[in-house]
């Protein structure tokens, strides 16, 4: 880069590592909140509107065993239908 001092002096590798750690923790939190919400919503939908409750990827139910996994496509697929 043309800029050698200031804010960019940290190598992108280090920034990526720090970002990764922060993202890991944040994703854990988001994923927990999202799964709780999604489970509740899908329960309500399944009872109230059986036709609408299908979430695009199979039957739904996002309480997957790999909670820490980063699954952006799978979660987003709920809103594509």
PyMOL Python script that loads the backbone (N, CA, C, O; Angstrom):
from pymol import cmd

cmd.read_pdbstr("""\
ATOM      1  N   UNK A   1       0.838  -1.201   0.000  1.00  0.00           N
ATOM      2  CA  UNK A   1       0.000   0.000   0.000  1.00  0.00           C
ATOM      3  C   UNK A   1       0.870   1.247   0.000  1.00  0.00           C
ATOM      4  O   UNK A   1       2.019   1.223   0.441  1.00  0.00           O
ATOM      5  N   UNK A   2       0.314   2.313  -0.492  1.00  0.00           N
ATOM      6  CA  UNK A   2       1.059   3.568  -0.521  1.00  0.00           C
ATOM      7  C   UNK A   2       1.204   4.138   0.882  1.00  0.00           C
ATOM      8  O   UNK A   2       2.170   4.843   1.173  1.00  0.00           O
ATOM      9  N   UNK A   3       0.252   3.835   1.745  1.00  0.00           N
ATOM     10  CA  UNK A   3       0.296   4.393   3.099  1.00  0.00           C
ATOM     11  C   UNK A   3       1.093   3.443   3.977  1.00  0.00           C
ATOM     12  O   UNK A   3       0.729   2.278   4.136  1.00  0.00           O
ATOM     13  N   UNK A   4       2.191   3.950   4.549  1.00  0.00           N
ATOM     14  CA  UNK A   4       3.008   3.061   5.376  1.00  0.00           C
ATOM     15  C   UNK A   4       2.856   3.373   6.849  1.00  0.00           C
ATOM     16  O   UNK A   4       3.299   2.579   7.678  1.00  0.00           O
ATOM     17  N   UNK A   5       2.248   4.497   7.216  1.00  0.00           N
ATOM     18  CA  UNK A   5       2.118   4.858   8.622  1.00  0.00           C
ATOM     19  C   UNK A   5       0.665   5.015   9.007  1.00  0.00           C
ATOM     20  O   UNK A   5      -0.228   5.024   8.160  1.00  0.00           O
ATOM     21  N   UNK A   6       0.449   5.139  10.297  1.00  0.00           N
ATOM     22  CA  UNK A   6      -0.891   5.391  10.777  1.00  0.00           C
ATOM     23  C   UNK A   6      -1.622   4.083  10.939  1.00  0.00           C
ATOM     24  O   UNK A   6      -1.042   3.060  11.303  1.00  0.00           O
ATOM     25  N   UNK A   7      -2.842   4.136  10.675  1.00  0.00           N
ATOM     26  CA  UNK A   7      -3.856   3.122  10.854  1.00  0.00           C
ATOM     27  C   UNK A   7      -3.617   1.874  10.040  1.00  0.00           C
ATOM     28  O   UNK A   7      -4.025   0.779  10.426  1.00  0.00           O
ATOM     29  N   UNK A   8      -2.945   2.045   8.893  1.00  0.00           N
ATOM     30  CA  UNK A   8      -2.727   0.874   8.054  1.00  0.00           C
ATOM     31  C   UNK A   8      -1.455   0.139   8.414  1.00  0.00           C
ATOM     32  O   UNK A   8      -1.144  -0.889   7.812  1.00  0.00           O
ATOM     33  N   UNK A   9      -0.699   0.659   9.407  1.00  0.00           N
ATOM     34  CA  UNK A   9       0.600   0.042   9.649  1.00  0.00           C
ATOM     35  C   UNK A   9       0.443  -1.368  10.194  1.00  0.00           C
ATOM     36  O   UNK A   9       1.330  -2.198   9.995  1.00  0.00           O
ATOM     37  N   UNK A  10      -0.647  -1.662  10.867  1.00  0.00           N
ATOM     38  CA  UNK A  10      -0.887  -3.051  11.256  1.00  0.00           C
ATOM     39  C   UNK A  10      -1.059  -3.859   9.980  1.00  0.00           C
ATOM     40  O   UNK A  10      -1.779  -3.457   9.066  1.00  0.00           O
ATOM     41  N   UNK A  11      -0.401  -4.982   9.934  1.00  0.00           N
ATOM     42  CA  UNK A  11      -0.523  -5.784   8.717  1.00  0.00           C
ATOM     43  C   UNK A  11      -1.940  -6.332   8.628  1.00  0.00           C
ATOM     44  O   UNK A  11      -2.615  -6.523   9.640  1.00  0.00           O
ATOM     45  N   UNK A  12      -2.365  -6.575   7.427  1.00  0.00           N
ATOM     46  CA  UNK A  12      -3.727  -7.069   7.262  1.00  0.00           C
ATOM     47  C   UNK A  12      -3.883  -8.430   7.923  1.00  0.00           C
ATOM     48  O   UNK A  12      -4.989  -8.804   8.314  1.00  0.00           O
ATOM     49  N   UNK A  13      -2.785  -9.176   8.051  1.00  0.00           N
ATOM     50  CA  UNK A  13      -2.891 -10.486   8.704  1.00  0.00           C
ATOM     51  C   UNK A  13      -3.307 -10.318  10.155  1.00  0.00           C
ATOM     52  O   UNK A  13      -4.186 -11.028  10.646  1.00  0.00           O
ATOM     53  N   UNK A  14      -2.668  -9.372  10.840  1.00  0.00           N
ATOM     54  CA  UNK A  14      -3.004  -9.184  12.247  1.00  0.00           C
ATOM     55  C   UNK A  14      -4.438  -8.684  12.389  1.00  0.00           C
ATOM     56  O   UNK A  14      -5.189  -9.157  13.241  1.00  0.00           O
ATOM     57  N   UNK A  15      -4.803  -7.734  11.555  1.00  0.00           N
ATOM     58  CA  UNK A  15      -6.165  -7.226  11.614  1.00  0.00           C
ATOM     59  C   UNK A  15      -7.148  -8.356  11.371  1.00  0.00           C
ATOM     60  O   UNK A  15      -8.181  -8.448  12.035  1.00  0.00           O
ATOM     61  N   UNK A  16      -6.822  -9.216  10.417  1.00  0.00           N
ATOM     62  CA  UNK A  16      -7.719 -10.322  10.117  1.00  0.00           C
ATOM     63  C   UNK A  16      -7.851 -11.237  11.326  1.00  0.00           C
ATOM     64  O   UNK A  16      -8.942 -11.725  11.622  1.00  0.00           O
ATOM     65  N   UNK A  17      -6.743 -11.472  12.025  1.00  0.00           N
ATOM     66  CA  UNK A  17      -6.825 -12.340  13.201  1.00  0.00           C
ATOM     67  C   UNK A  17      -7.724 -11.725  14.261  1.00  0.00           C
ATOM     68  O   UNK A  17      -8.607 -12.391  14.802  1.00  0.00           O
ATOM     69  N   UNK A  18      -7.493 -10.446  14.556  1.00  0.00           N
ATOM     70  CA  UNK A  18      -8.312  -9.793  15.575  1.00  0.00           C
ATOM     71  C   UNK A  18      -9.774  -9.815  15.153  1.00  0.00           C
ATOM     72  O   UNK A  18     -10.659 -10.130  15.948  1.00  0.00           O
ATOM     73  N   UNK A  19     -10.011  -9.477  13.900  1.00  0.00           N
ATOM     74  CA  UNK A  19     -11.379  -9.470  13.408  1.00  0.00           C
ATOM     75  C   UNK A  19     -12.007 -10.841  13.527  1.00  0.00           C
ATOM     76  O   UNK A  19     -13.187 -10.969  13.853  1.00  0.00           O
ATOM     77  N   UNK A  20     -11.218 -11.861  13.263  1.00  0.00           N
ATOM     78  CA  UNK A  20     -11.724 -13.217  13.337  1.00  0.00           C
ATOM     79  C   UNK A  20     -12.178 -13.547  14.747  1.00  0.00           C
ATOM     80  O   UNK A  20     -13.240 -14.136  14.948  1.00  0.00           O
ATOM     81  N   UNK A  21     -11.359 -13.161  15.725  1.00  0.00           N
ATOM     82  CA  UNK A  21     -11.720 -13.460  17.108  1.00  0.00           C
ATOM     83  C   UNK A  21     -13.004 -12.726  17.485  1.00  0.00           C
ATOM     84  O   UNK A  21     -13.920 -13.309  18.066  1.00  0.00           O
ATOM     85  N   UNK A  22     -13.054 -11.440  17.146  1.00  0.00           N
ATOM     86  CA  UNK A  22     -14.250 -10.676  17.472  1.00  0.00           C
ATOM     87  C   UNK A  22     -15.457 -11.273  16.780  1.00  0.00           C
ATOM     88  O   UNK A  22     -16.532 -11.398  17.369  1.00  0.00           O
ATOM     89  N   UNK A  23     -15.269 -11.641  15.526  1.00  0.00           N
ATOM     90  CA  UNK A  23     -16.398 -12.167  14.765  1.00  0.00           C
ATOM     91  C   UNK A  23     -16.863 -13.486  15.351  1.00  0.00           C
ATOM     92  O   UNK A  23     -18.063 -13.755  15.409  1.00  0.00           O
ATOM     93  N   UNK A  24     -15.923 -14.306  15.784  1.00  0.00           N
ATOM     94  CA  UNK A  24     -16.266 -15.593  16.378  1.00  0.00           C
ATOM     95  C   UNK A  24     -17.231 -15.370  17.538  1.00  0.00           C
ATOM     96  O   UNK A  24     -18.302 -15.977  17.587  1.00  0.00           O
ATOM     97  N   UNK A  25     -16.846 -14.492  18.477  1.00  0.00           N
ATOM     98  CA  UNK A  25     -17.696 -14.256  19.640  1.00  0.00           C
ATOM     99  C   UNK A  25     -19.032 -13.670  19.241  1.00  0.00           C
ATOM    100  O   UNK A  25     -20.079 -14.084  19.739  1.00  0.00           O
ATOM    101  N   UNK A  26     -18.989 -12.700  18.336  1.00  0.00           N
ATOM    102  CA  UNK A  26     -20.224 -12.051  17.923  1.00  0.00           C
ATOM    103  C   UNK A  26     -21.124 -13.055  17.236  1.00  0.00           C
ATOM    104  O   UNK A  26     -22.331 -13.071  17.478  1.00  0.00           O
ATOM    105  N   UNK A  27     -20.554 -13.899  16.376  1.00  0.00           N
ATOM    106  CA  UNK A  27     -21.387 -14.860  15.660  1.00  0.00           C
ATOM    107  C   UNK A  27     -22.035 -15.836  16.636  1.00  0.00           C
ATOM    108  O   UNK A  27     -23.190 -16.224  16.461  1.00  0.00           O
ATOM    109  N   UNK A  28     -21.283 -16.229  17.664  1.00  0.00           N
ATOM    110  CA  UNK A  28     -21.856 -17.125  18.663  1.00  0.00           C
ATOM    111  C   UNK A  28     -23.131 -16.506  19.238  1.00  0.00           C
ATOM    112  O   UNK A  28     -24.175 -17.154  19.324  1.00  0.00           O
ATOM    113  N   UNK A  29     -23.017 -15.249  19.625  1.00  0.00           N
ATOM    114  CA  UNK A  29     -24.148 -14.547  20.239  1.00  0.00           C
ATOM    115  C   UNK A  29     -25.299 -14.423  19.251  1.00  0.00           C
ATOM    116  O   UNK A  29     -26.444 -14.747  19.566  1.00  0.00           O
ATOM    117  N   UNK A  30     -24.978 -13.947  18.049  1.00  0.00           N
ATOM    118  CA  UNK A  30     -26.023 -13.771  17.042  1.00  0.00           C
ATOM    119  C   UNK A  30     -26.692 -15.100  16.754  1.00  0.00           C
ATOM    120  O   UNK A  30     -27.916 -15.188  16.649  1.00  0.00           O
ATOM    121  N   UNK A  31     -25.874 -16.132  16.629  1.00  0.00           N
ATOM    122  CA  UNK A  31     -26.407 -17.426  16.267  1.00  0.00           C
ATOM    123  C   UNK A  31     -27.334 -17.942  17.365  1.00  0.00           C
ATOM    124  O   UNK A  31     -28.387 -18.507  17.071  1.00  0.00           O
ATOM    125  N   UNK A  32     -26.952 -17.752  18.625  1.00  0.00           N
ATOM    126  CA  UNK A  32     -27.838 -18.194  19.704  1.00  0.00           C
ATOM    127  C   UNK A  32     -29.157 -17.440  19.672  1.00  0.00           C
ATOM    128  O   UNK A  32     -30.225 -18.048  19.733  1.00  0.00           O
ATOM    129  N   UNK A  33     -29.087 -16.112  19.577  1.00  0.00           N
ATOM    130  CA  UNK A  33     -30.311 -15.316  19.568  1.00  0.00           C
ATOM    131  C   UNK A  33     -31.169 -15.692  18.372  1.00  0.00           C
ATOM    132  O   UNK A  33     -32.384 -15.852  18.489  1.00  0.00           O
ATOM    133  N   UNK A  34     -30.526 -15.830  17.224  1.00  0.00           N
ATOM    134  CA  UNK A  34     -31.278 -16.109  16.012  1.00  0.00           C
ATOM    135  C   UNK A  34     -31.933 -17.477  16.086  1.00  0.00           C
ATOM    136  O   UNK A  34     -33.067 -17.653  15.641  1.00  0.00           O
ATOM    137  N   UNK A  35     -31.224 -18.440  16.645  1.00  0.00           N
ATOM    138  CA  UNK A  35     -31.808 -19.775  16.705  1.00  0.00           C
ATOM    139  C   UNK A  35     -32.980 -19.808  17.674  1.00  0.00           C
ATOM    140  O   UNK A  35     -33.982 -20.474  17.413  1.00  0.00           O
ATOM    141  N   UNK A  36     -32.865 -19.098  18.786  1.00  0.00           N
ATOM    142  CA  UNK A  36     -33.985 -19.064  19.726  1.00  0.00           C
ATOM    143  C   UNK A  36     -35.191 -18.418  19.054  1.00  0.00           C
ATOM    144  O   UNK A  36     -36.297 -18.958  19.091  1.00  0.00           O
ATOM    145  N   UNK A  37     -34.970 -17.263  18.443  1.00  0.00           N
ATOM    146  CA  UNK A  37     -36.071 -16.569  17.778  1.00  0.00           C
ATOM    147  C   UNK A  37     -36.677 -17.447  16.701  1.00  0.00           C
ATOM    148  O   UNK A  37     -37.895 -17.602  16.614  1.00  0.00           O
ATOM    149  N   UNK A  38     -35.807 -18.015  15.886  1.00  0.00           N
ATOM    150  CA  UNK A  38     -36.272 -18.793  14.752  1.00  0.00           C
ATOM    151  C   UNK A  38     -37.058 -20.008  15.229  1.00  0.00           C
ATOM    152  O   UNK A  38     -38.066 -20.370  14.623  1.00  0.00           O
ATOM    153  N   UNK A  39     -36.609 -20.636  16.299  1.00  0.00           N
ATOM    154  CA  UNK A  39     -37.336 -21.800  16.811  1.00  0.00           C
ATOM    155  C   UNK A  39     -38.727 -21.383  17.257  1.00  0.00           C
ATOM    156  O   UNK A  39     -39.710 -22.055  16.945  1.00  0.00           O
ATOM    157  N   UNK A  40     -38.814 -20.268  17.992  1.00  0.00           N
ATOM    158  CA  UNK A  40     -40.118 -19.813  18.472  1.00  0.00           C
ATOM    159  C   UNK A  40     -41.018 -19.467  17.294  1.00  0.00           C
ATOM    160  O   UNK A  40     -42.177 -19.880  17.249  1.00  0.00           O
ATOM    161  N   UNK A  41     -40.486 -18.710  16.342  1.00  0.00           N
ATOM    162  CA  UNK A  41     -41.303 -18.284  15.206  1.00  0.00           C
ATOM    163  C   UNK A  41     -41.778 -19.488  14.421  1.00  0.00           C
ATOM    164  O   UNK A  41     -42.938 -19.550  14.012  1.00  0.00           O
ATOM    165  N   UNK A  42     -40.891 -20.441  14.210  1.00  0.00           N
ATOM    166  CA  UNK A  42     -41.313 -21.583  13.403  1.00  0.00           C
ATOM    167  C   UNK A  42     -42.330 -22.431  14.149  1.00  0.00           C
ATOM    168  O   UNK A  42     -43.216 -23.021  13.530  1.00  0.00           O
ATOM    169  N   UNK A  43     -42.216 -22.500  15.461  1.00  0.00           N
ATOM    170  CA  UNK A  43     -43.220 -23.213  16.231  1.00  0.00           C
ATOM    171  C   UNK A  43     -44.576 -22.558  16.062  1.00  0.00           C
ATOM    172  O   UNK A  43     -45.572 -23.227  15.788  1.00  0.00           O
ATOM    173  N   UNK A  44     -44.607 -21.237  16.228  1.00  0.00           N
ATOM    174  CA  UNK A  44     -45.872 -20.519  16.101  1.00  0.00           C
ATOM    175  C   UNK A  44     -46.426 -20.700  14.695  1.00  0.00           C
ATOM    176  O   UNK A  44     -47.606 -21.001  14.514  1.00  0.00           O
ATOM    177  N   UNK A  45     -45.556 -20.510  13.698  1.00  0.00           N
ATOM    178  CA  UNK A  45     -46.029 -20.628  12.325  1.00  0.00           C
ATOM    179  C   UNK A  45     -46.538 -22.030  12.039  1.00  0.00           C
ATOM    180  O   UNK A  45     -47.551 -22.203  11.362  1.00  0.00           O
ATOM    181  N   UNK A  46     -45.836 -23.027  12.552  1.00  0.00           N
ATOM    182  CA  UNK A  46     -46.243 -24.389  12.232  1.00  0.00           C
ATOM    183  C   UNK A  46     -47.627 -24.651  12.799  1.00  0.00           C
ATOM    184  O   UNK A  46     -48.430 -25.360  12.191  1.00  0.00           O
ATOM    185  N   UNK A  47     -47.910 -24.073  13.975  1.00  0.00           N
ATOM    186  CA  UNK A  47     -49.222 -24.304  14.558  1.00  0.00           C
ATOM    187  C   UNK A  47     -50.289 -23.464  13.875  1.00  0.00           C
ATOM    188  O   UNK A  47     -51.405 -23.934  13.652  1.00  0.00           O
ATOM    189  N   UNK A  48     -49.950 -22.220  13.541  1.00  0.00           N
ATOM    190  CA  UNK A  48     -50.981 -21.322  13.053  1.00  0.00           C
ATOM    191  C   UNK A  48     -51.195 -21.452  11.554  1.00  0.00           C
ATOM    192  O   UNK A  48     -52.336 -21.511  11.095  1.00  0.00           O
ATOM    193  N   UNK A  49     -50.109 -21.496  10.783  1.00  0.00           N
ATOM    194  CA  UNK A  49     -50.241 -21.553   9.325  1.00  0.00           C
ATOM    195  C   UNK A  49     -49.430 -22.723   8.798  1.00  0.00           C
ATOM    196  O   UNK A  49     -48.287 -22.535   8.380  1.00  0.00           O
ATOM    197  N   UNK A  50     -49.985 -23.912   8.808  1.00  0.00           N
ATOM    198  CA  UNK A  50     -49.188 -25.077   8.426  1.00  0.00           C
ATOM    199  C   UNK A  50     -48.583 -24.953   7.030  1.00  0.00           C
ATOM    200  O   UNK A  50     -47.513 -25.506   6.779  1.00  0.00           O
ATOM    201  N   UNK A  51     -49.239 -24.246   6.125  1.00  0.00           N
ATOM    202  CA  UNK A  51     -48.705 -24.150   4.774  1.00  0.00           C
ATOM    203  C   UNK A  51     -47.526 -23.219   4.667  1.00  0.00           C
ATOM    204  O   UNK A  51     -46.673 -23.396   3.797  1.00  0.00           O
ATOM    205  N   UNK A  52     -47.460 -22.227   5.538  1.00  0.00           N
ATOM    206  CA  UNK A  52     -46.435 -21.192   5.411  1.00  0.00           C
ATOM    207  C   UNK A  52     -45.183 -21.556   6.193  1.00  0.00           C
ATOM    208  O   UNK A  52     -44.101 -21.036   5.920  1.00  0.00           O
ATOM    209  N   UNK A  53     -45.329 -22.444   7.158  1.00  0.00           N
ATOM    210  CA  UNK A  53     -44.231 -22.678   8.092  1.00  0.00           C
ATOM    211  C   UNK A  53     -43.030 -23.336   7.440  1.00  0.00           C
ATOM    212  O   UNK A  53     -41.958 -23.365   8.044  1.00  0.00           O
ATOM    213  N   UNK A  54     -43.165 -23.867   6.228  1.00  0.00           N
ATOM    214  CA  UNK A  54     -42.018 -24.500   5.583  1.00  0.00           C
ATOM    215  C   UNK A  54     -40.984 -23.439   5.268  1.00  0.00           C
ATOM    216  O   UNK A  54     -41.311 -22.381   4.730  1.00  0.00           O
ATOM    217  N   UNK A  55     -39.735 -23.723   5.603  1.00  0.00           N
ATOM    218  CA  UNK A  55     -38.768 -22.629   5.578  1.00  0.00           C
ATOM    219  C   UNK A  55     -37.792 -22.703   4.422  1.00  0.00           C
ATOM    220  O   UNK A  55     -36.754 -22.044   4.479  1.00  0.00           O
ATOM    221  N   UNK A  56     -38.059 -23.452   3.395  1.00  0.00           N
ATOM    222  CA  UNK A  56     -37.170 -23.393   2.243  1.00  0.00           C
ATOM    223  C   UNK A  56     -36.161 -24.516   2.210  1.00  0.00           C
ATOM    224  O   UNK A  56     -36.033 -25.185   1.184  1.00  0.00           O
ATOM    225  N   UNK A  57     -35.435 -24.751   3.293  1.00  0.00           N
ATOM    226  CA  UNK A  57     -34.492 -25.862   3.289  1.00  0.00           C
ATOM    227  C   UNK A  57     -35.092 -26.969   4.137  1.00  0.00           C
ATOM    228  O   UNK A  57     -34.845 -27.031   5.341  1.00  0.00           O
ATOM    229  N   UNK A  58     -35.858 -27.823   3.535  1.00  0.00           N
ATOM    230  CA  UNK A  58     -36.467 -28.915   4.287  1.00  0.00           C
ATOM    231  C   UNK A  58     -37.590 -28.412   5.162  1.00  0.00           C
ATOM    232  O   UNK A  58     -38.332 -27.507   4.781  1.00  0.00           O
ATOM    233  N   UNK A  59     -37.714 -28.999   6.334  1.00  0.00           N
ATOM    234  CA  UNK A  59     -38.834 -28.694   7.206  1.00  0.00           C
ATOM    235  C   UNK A  59     -38.582 -27.452   8.042  1.00  0.00           C
ATOM    236  O   UNK A  59     -39.529 -26.876   8.578  1.00  0.00           O
ATOM    237  N   UNK A  60     -37.332 -27.023   8.169  1.00  0.00           N
ATOM    238  CA  UNK A  60     -37.061 -25.915   9.060  1.00  0.00           C
ATOM    239  C   UNK A  60     -36.388 -26.426  10.311  1.00  0.00           C
ATOM    240  O   UNK A  60     -35.779 -27.496  10.299  1.00  0.00           O
ATOM    241  N   UNK A  61     -36.491 -25.675  11.389  1.00  0.00           N
ATOM    242  CA  UNK A  61     -35.846 -26.107  12.619  1.00  0.00           C
ATOM    243  C   UNK A  61     -34.369 -25.846  12.553  1.00  0.00           C
ATOM    244  O   UNK A  61     -33.612 -26.699  12.090  1.00  0.00           O
ATOM    245  N   UNK A  62     -33.922 -24.651  13.020  1.00  0.00           N
ATOM    246  CA  UNK A  62     -32.527 -24.279  12.843  1.00  0.00           C
ATOM    247  C   UNK A  62     -31.703 -24.581  14.072  1.00  0.00           C
ATOM    248  O   UNK A  62     -30.564 -24.124  14.171  1.00  0.00           O
ATOM    249  N   UNK A  63     -32.244 -25.341  15.020  1.00  0.00           N
ATOM    250  CA  UNK A  63     -31.440 -25.705  16.185  1.00  0.00           C
ATOM    251  C   UNK A  63     -30.506 -26.835  15.771  1.00  0.00           C
ATOM    252  O   UNK A  63     -30.679 -27.979  16.191  1.00  0.00           O
ATOM    253  N   UNK A  64     -29.534 -26.514  14.962  1.00  0.00           N
ATOM    254  CA  UNK A  64     -28.631 -27.525  14.424  1.00  0.00           C
ATOM    255  C   UNK A  64     -27.584 -27.886  15.462  1.00  0.00           C
ATOM    256  O   UNK A  64     -27.273 -27.068  16.327  1.00  0.00           O
ATOM    257  N   UNK A  65     -27.034 -29.089  15.397  1.00  0.00           N
ATOM    258  CA  UNK A  65     -26.032 -29.486  16.393  1.00  0.00           C
ATOM    259  C   UNK A  65     -24.778 -28.627  16.344  1.00  0.00           C
ATOM    260  O   UNK A  65     -24.167 -28.377  17.382  1.00  0.00           O
ATOM    261  N   UNK A  66     -24.378 -28.166  15.148  1.00  0.00           N
ATOM    262  CA  UNK A  66     -23.142 -27.398  15.074  1.00  0.00           C
ATOM    263  C   UNK A  66     -23.465 -25.923  15.296  1.00  0.00           C
ATOM    264  O   UNK A  66     -23.548 -25.143  14.348  1.00  0.00           O
ATOM    265  N   UNK A  67     -23.647 -25.555  16.563  1.00  0.00           N
ATOM    266  CA  UNK A  67     -24.132 -24.215  16.874  1.00  0.00           C
ATOM    267  C   UNK A  67     -23.090 -23.178  16.526  1.00  0.00           C
ATOM    268  O   UNK A  67     -23.435 -22.088  16.070  1.00  0.00           O
ATOM    269  N   UNK A  68     -21.818 -23.491  16.731  1.00  0.00           N
ATOM    270  CA  UNK A  68     -20.772 -22.509  16.476  1.00  0.00           C
ATOM    271  C   UNK A  68     -20.447 -22.369  15.006  1.00  0.00           C
ATOM    272  O   UNK A  68     -19.701 -21.467  14.625  1.00  0.00           O
ATOM    273  N   UNK A  69     -20.993 -23.249  14.163  1.00  0.00           N
ATOM    274  CA  UNK A  69     -20.648 -23.207  12.754  1.00  0.00           C
ATOM    275  C   UNK A  69     -21.136 -21.931  12.102  1.00  0.00           C
ATOM    276  O   UNK A  69     -22.151 -21.362  12.504  1.00  0.00           O
ATOM    277  N   UNK A  70     -20.404 -21.484  11.090  1.00  0.00           N
ATOM    278  CA  UNK A  70     -20.783 -20.259  10.399  1.00  0.00           C
ATOM    279  C   UNK A  70     -21.588 -20.649   9.167  1.00  0.00           C
ATOM    280  O   UNK A  70     -21.024 -21.114   8.177  1.00  0.00           O
ATOM    281  N   UNK A  71     -22.914 -20.460   9.223  1.00  0.00           N
ATOM    282  CA  UNK A  71     -23.775 -20.975   8.168  1.00  0.00           C
ATOM    283  C   UNK A  71     -24.608 -19.851   7.579  1.00  0.00           C
ATOM    284  O   UNK A  71     -25.828 -19.852   7.743  1.00  0.00           O
ATOM    285  N   UNK A  72     -23.992 -18.889   6.896  1.00  0.00           N
ATOM    286  CA  UNK A  72     -24.783 -17.752   6.424  1.00  0.00           C
ATOM    287  C   UNK A  72     -25.839 -18.153   5.412  1.00  0.00           C
ATOM    288  O   UNK A  72     -26.953 -17.629   5.446  1.00  0.00           O
ATOM    289  N   UNK A  73     -25.511 -19.077   4.506  1.00  0.00           N
ATOM    290  CA  UNK A  73     -26.463 -19.440   3.466  1.00  0.00           C
ATOM    291  C   UNK A  73     -27.689 -20.093   4.083  1.00  0.00           C
ATOM    292  O   UNK A  73     -28.822 -19.807   3.698  1.00  0.00           O
ATOM    293  N   UNK A  74     -27.445 -20.973   5.044  1.00  0.00           N
ATOM    294  CA  UNK A  74     -28.547 -21.739   5.585  1.00  0.00           C
ATOM    295  C   UNK A  74     -29.527 -20.831   6.301  1.00  0.00           C
ATOM    296  O   UNK A  74     -30.741 -20.994   6.181  1.00  0.00           O
ATOM    297  N   UNK A  75     -28.995 -19.871   7.047  1.00  0.00           N
ATOM    298  CA  UNK A  75     -29.881 -18.986   7.789  1.00  0.00           C
ATOM    299  C   UNK A  75     -30.594 -18.047   6.829  1.00  0.00           C
ATOM    300  O   UNK A  75     -31.789 -17.789   6.975  1.00  0.00           O
ATOM    301  N   UNK A  76     -29.854 -17.534   5.842  1.00  0.00           N
ATOM    302  CA  UNK A  76     -30.481 -16.582   4.948  1.00  0.00           C
ATOM    303  C   UNK A  76     -31.578 -17.263   4.141  1.00  0.00           C
ATOM    304  O   UNK A  76     -32.520 -16.604   3.700  1.00  0.00           O
ATOM    305  N   UNK A  77     -31.468 -18.568   3.942  1.00  0.00           N
ATOM    306  CA  UNK A  77     -32.441 -19.241   3.094  1.00  0.00           C
ATOM    307  C   UNK A  77     -33.841 -19.164   3.684  1.00  0.00           C
ATOM    308  O   UNK A  77     -34.827 -19.421   2.992  1.00  0.00           O
ATOM    309  N   UNK A  78     -33.929 -18.812   4.957  1.00  0.00           N
ATOM    310  CA  UNK A  78     -35.233 -18.712   5.576  1.00  0.00           C
ATOM    311  C   UNK A  78     -36.011 -17.537   5.006  1.00  0.00           C
ATOM    312  O   UNK A  78     -37.242 -17.544   5.012  1.00  0.00           O
ATOM    313  N   UNK A  79     -35.290 -16.513   4.507  1.00  0.00           N
ATOM    314  CA  UNK A  79     -35.968 -15.292   4.093  1.00  0.00           C
ATOM    315  C   UNK A  79     -36.097 -15.192   2.580  1.00  0.00           C
ATOM    316  O   UNK A  79     -36.642 -14.214   2.066  1.00  0.00           O
ATOM    317  N   UNK A  80     -35.597 -16.203   1.857  1.00  0.00           N
ATOM    318  CA  UNK A  80     -35.603 -16.102   0.392  1.00  0.00           C
ATOM    319  C   UNK A  80     -36.921 -16.502  -0.228  1.00  0.00           C
ATOM    320  O   UNK A  80     -37.248 -16.073  -1.335  1.00  0.00           O
ATOM    321  N   UNK A  81     -37.672 -17.312   0.469  1.00  0.00           N
ATOM    322  CA  UNK A  81     -38.754 -18.036  -0.190  1.00  0.00           C
ATOM    323  C   UNK A  81     -39.732 -17.109  -0.913  1.00  0.00           C
ATOM    324  O   UNK A  81     -40.697 -17.579  -1.515  1.00  0.00           O
TER     325      UNK A  81
END
""", "prot")
cmd.dss("prot")
cmd.show_as("cartoon", "prot")
cmd.util.cbc("prot")
cmd.orient("prot")
